[in-house]
Amino acid sequence: MNYIWAAMMLLGIGFSFFSGTLDQLSQSMMGSCEEAIYFVLGMAGVMGMWSGLMNVAQKTGLIHAMTALFRPLTRRLFPQIRNEETISAMVMSFAANLMGAGNSATVFSLKAMELLDKENGRRPVASNAMCMFLVMNMYMVQLIPMTVLKIRQDAGSAAPESIVIPAAIVELVTMAAAIVMCRLWERYGRGSGL
């Protein structure tokens, strides 16, 4: 990927040099840097708020209550996982993803994957639970896509929230399809040449 980005940069600079638009390139690069700083600062607020909420939820026992609430779902999706700490980390990751704070979910996802890897005996091949957890994280429904709403609001959208319901429907369908495909792979794919 680094080679692709480097090639794109070099091609852009070369094209600007030979077409005589090097000044425009440098101005647009400086403008993009400024926009990136504002974007990062805006997203830092969203991530800070969500991380704070998750810490409060963890300290007040809300995470354990959520783990108990989601127990029927986690038993069906992850039947071999019994460790309470692993399930709690997975539920925290799912909760952050559901609220659209995918960046904040990364910490919980890494912790859950580390615990799943430990339960897998740190083997070089991922377990079914690890694969299912990865699929769930990649295709999780976002009830409130905070990042997208923030980007749309910053871009001047008249109704940034207008995408919430259509996006949730599409995400629900893709998540269901991804879970079905993962289950099929667990049952028929491994070792069968699929």
N, C-alpha and C positions, 0 to 999 in steps of 0.2 A: 504494500500500500504506500509505503514511503517513496518508493520509486515512481509510482504513478503520480503522487502529489508533486514530487520534484520535477518530473517531466512536464506536467501541466504548467508549473511555475516558469520553467525555462522556456517553454514554447510561448507563453504569454509575454514574457520579457523580450524574447527574440522577435516576436511579431510586432510588439510596440516599438522596438528599436528600428526595425526595417521599414515600418510604416510611418515613422515620425511622430508617434503618439506617446512617447516615453513620459512626457510631462503629465499627460492625462492618466497614465498608469500610476505614476507616483501619487498624484492627487487622490485617485480612487482608493489606492492602498491605504493612505493616511485616513481617509474618510471611513473606510471599513474598520480600521483599528479603533477609531473613536466609537463607532456604532457597537463594536464587539465589547468594549468596556462597559457601555451603558447596559447592554444586554446581560452581561455577566453580573453586574451589580443588581439588576432587577431580579434575575433568577436566584441570586444569593439570598435575597429576602424570602422568596417562596420556599427555598430549601431549608433555610434557618427556621422558618415557622413550622414546617412539617417535621423537621428533626426534633424540635422542641416539643411538639405535640406527641410524638412517638415516645420521647423520654418520659413525659408526664404519664402517658398510658402505661408504660412499663413499670414505673414506680408506684402507681396507684393500683396495680393489679388488673387493669383493663385488658392487657394482653392475655393474661391467663383466662379471663372471662371469654375473650374472643376465641382463644384456642379451644375452650370447651364448647363454644357455640359452633365452631367449624369442625369439631371432631368427627361427625358423620361423613362430611365431605373428605376430610383428610384420610380417614380410614379406607374409603373407597379408592381414592387416587393413589395413596401411599400405604398399602396394606402391610408392608414389611417394616415400616418405621414405627417404633414404640417409644423412642426417647422423647421425653417432654420438652427438653431444651431445643431439640431439632425442630419439632413441630411448632413451637413458639416462634422460632426464628423464621420459619417458612410463613406462618400466619402474619407476622409483622411485615414481611416482604410483600405478601399478597395485599395486605391492608394499604400499604403505601402505594402500591401499583393501582389499586382500586380508586384511590383518591387522586390519582394522576400525578403523584410525586415520584416518578420513576427514578430520578436521580437520587432521591433520598432513600429509595428502596435498595440501592446498590449495597449499602453497608449490611443490611439485614440479609440480602441475597448471598453475599459472600460468606457471611457467618453460617447461614443454613447450608450452603454448598460445602463448606469446610467440615461441618458436622456430618453431612451425608457421606462425604469422602472418608471420614473416620469410621463410620458405620460400615462402609464398603471395604474396609481393610486397606485403604490407600492403594488399591490395585490400579493398574494403568488403564483398565477398561471401566467406563462409567456404569453404575448400576441403573436399573430401571427407574428407581426413585430419583436419581440424579437427572436422568433424561427427562422424566416427567416434570420435575421441578423447573428445569430450564425451559421446557415448552410452555409451562404455565406462566412463567415470568415474561417470556417473549410475547405471548398472546393474551395477556391479562386484560380484561375489560376495565376501562377507566371510566368511572362514574362522573368524576370531575377532572377532566384533563387540564390541570392547572398550567402546565408548561405551554400547551397549545393556546389556551385562553390568554395567557400573558403575552405570547408572541403576537396573537391576533389583535389584542388591545393596543400593544405598542406600535403595530403597523397601521393603526387607525381604523380598524374594522368598526362599522356602525353597530353590528350585533355579534360580538365575538362568541357569545354562547350559543349561536344558532347551529353549531356543528355538534353539540353534545349528544342529542338523541340519535341522529343518523350515525354518528361515529360509534356510539354504544351498541347499536344494532349490528353494525358490521363487525365490531370487535367480538361480540357474543358469538356470531356465526363462525368467525375465524378461530376463536378459542375452542369452540366445540369440535370443529374439524381437526384442529391440531391435536386435541386430546384423543380423538378417535384414531388418528394416524399413529400417534405414539403407542396407543394400546395395541393396534394391529402390528406395529413393529415389534413390540414386546412379545406378542404371541407367535408371529410368523416370520419376522424379519431376521432376527439374530441367528447367524449360522446357516441360513437358508439361501444365501446369495442375493437377497433383495437389497 
